[in-house]
Amino acid sequence: MAQLYLYWIVRLCIEGIMFAGMLELCILNHWLARNRWAAVVAAAFASFVPFALAITALDIVIGIPELGMNTFGGTGPAAHGSRLSAFLLELGYLVDNHLVLCALMGLPLLWSWDLNRRTQLEPDSPQSLRSSAEPLDNISKPINGYLARLTPPITVPLIRAEAQEHYVKLVTA
C-alpha cells in the first residue's frame, strides 16, 4: 500500500514540475505574459506530451504492464496494434489527470495574478501616462502632517509616493 502512495507522489511531483517549468517558459513570451489564462492553458498543453512520455517510461521501468506494453508479449492494445496507437490510448487515459492537476496549480496563480494586476498600473495605462502638469490635488495635500515634516519641505506638487523596502520615494513635479 505504501508503494502505491509513493508511486502517486512521484507521479504527481513529475507532473507538477513539468507544468511549473512549462509555465515559466510560457511567461517568458511577451504575449503570454500579458494573457495569464493563455499562459496557463499553453503550459498545460505543452507539458502534456512530455508528462505522458515520462509516466509511460516510469511505468515501464517499474514494471507496471499498462496497456499490455511489456517486452514479452501481452494481451493489451500494444499487442494487437502499433505502439503509436497504444501511446495515443495512454494519452487519452492521462488527459483528465493532467488537466485537473494543471487546473489545481494554475487557478490559484491566476487569482493571485488578478489581484496583483488590480493593484499595479500597467506601464502603458492612461493613469501612468498622466503628465506632470496635472498633479492630483488630494495627494499633494499633507496627510497627518507627514509632508509638512519633511526636510527640506516640498514646495512643488507631489505626483506619487512609492513604497520601497526601507524607505518611501516621493516623486514631485
SVG drawing of the C-alpha trace seen along z (x, -y; Angstrom):
<svg xmlns="http://www.w3.org/2000/svg" viewBox="-10 -76 26 89">
<polyline fill="none" stroke="black" stroke-width="0.4" points="0.0,0.0 2.8,-2.4 4.4,-1.6 1.2,-2.8 1.2,-6.1 4.9,-6.5 4.2,-5.9 1.4,-8.5 3.5,-11.1 6.4,-10.6 3.9,-10.8 2.3,-14.0 5.7,-15.6 6.8,-14.8 3.6,-16.3 3.7,-19.4 7.4,-20.1 6.7,-19.7 3.7,-22.1 5.6,-24.6 8.6,-24.6 6.4,-25.0 4.5,-27.8 7.8,-29.6 8.8,-29.2 5.4,-30.4 5.6,-33.5 8.8,-34.4 6.7,-35.0 5.6,-38.7 2.1,-38.0 1.5,-35.1 2.9,-37.2 0.0,-39.7 -2.6,-37.0 -2.2,-34.8 -5.1,-32.5 -3.5,-31.7 -0.2,-31.1 -1.7,-28.5 -3.6,-26.8 -0.5,-26.8 1.6,-25.4 -0.9,-22.6 -0.9,-21.6 2.8,-22.0 3.6,-19.8 1.1,-17.1 3.1,-15.0 6.4,-15.2 4.4,-14.2 2.8,-11.2 6.2,-10.1 7.7,-10.4 4.9,-8.5 4.9,-5.8 8.7,-5.4 8.2,-5.3 5.6,-2.6 7.8,-0.5 10.8,-0.9 8.7,0.0 7.2,2.9 3.5,1.9 2.1,3.5 0.0,0.5 -1.9,1.2 -0.1,4.5 3.1,2.9 5.6,5.4 8.5,6.7 7.5,10.4 4.2,10.0 0.9,9.2 -2.8,9.0 -3.3,5.2 -3.7,2.8 0.0,2.7 0.0,6.5 -2.8,6.0 -1.7,2.7 1.1,0.4 3.0,-1.2 1.8,-4.6 -1.9,-3.6 -1.1,-2.3 0.6,-5.6 -2.4,-7.5 -4.6,-5.5 -2.3,-6.3 -2.6,-10.0 -6.4,-9.6 -6.1,-7.9 -3.8,-10.6 -5.5,-13.7 -8.0,-14.1 -5.4,-13.6 -3.2,-16.2 -5.8,-18.8 -7.1,-18.5 -3.6,-18.9 -2.9,-21.9 -6.2,-23.5 -5.4,-22.9 -2.0,-24.5 -3.0,-27.2 -6.1,-28.7 -4.6,-30.0 -1.8,-31.5 -4.4,-33.2 -6.3,-34.5 -3.1,-36.0 -2.1,-37.5 -5.5,-39.1 -5.1,-40.6 -1.6,-41.9 -3.0,-43.4 -5.7,-45.3 -3.1,-46.9 -0.4,-47.7 -0.7,-50.0 0.2,-48.8 3.2,-50.8 1.0,-52.0 -2.2,-52.7 -3.6,-56.2 -3.2,-56.6 0.6,-56.0 0.9,-58.4 -0.6,-61.4 1.6,-64.4 3.4,-66.3 1.3,-69.4 -1.8,-67.5 -0.9,-66.6 -3.7,-65.1 -4.7,-67.7 -5.8,-65.3 -2.4,-63.6 -0.3,-66.8 -2.0,-67.8 -0.3,-66.7 -1.7,-63.7 -1.5,-63.9 1.2,-66.4 3.7,-64.0 4.6,-66.1 4.9,-69.2 7.6,-67.5 9.9,-66.7 13.3,-68.4 13.6,-70.2 9.9,-70.9 8.1,-70.0 7.1,-73.2 6.0,-71.6 3.0,-69.3 3.5,-65.6 2.9,-63.2 3.2,-59.9 4.7,-58.1 6.4,-54.7 7.0,-52.3 10.5,-50.8 12.0,-48.2 13.3,-50.5 12.2,-54.0 9.4,-55.9 10.3,-57.5 8.4,-60.7 8.1,-61.9 7.3,-65.5 6.6,-67.6"/>
</svg>
